[in-house]
Amino acid sequence: MKKTILLSTMGFFIATSTVNGQEQQNKKSDYQKIEVSKKEETTLKKSKAVTAKKVTIQKVEAVNRKKLSNSKEATRKEEK
């Protein structure tokens, strides 16, 4: 009788440790997923910032080109 109880309790501990191990593995994979999503989020933010910076530079260049063309037209009118 004692052997049966001992084996059944050992089986219980093995089963619970397996379940706990699986839970820990699931938690670990959840943490990894969170870390990956955070990295993707920061990458997305950085790419958006770079895109915004490029757009701003393009706008500034367009304004500068317009100013330059306006000044050229003004000098042409003065020459006439």
HELIX and SHEET records of a PDB file:
HELIX    1   1 LYS A    2  GLU A   79  1                                  78    
END                                                                             
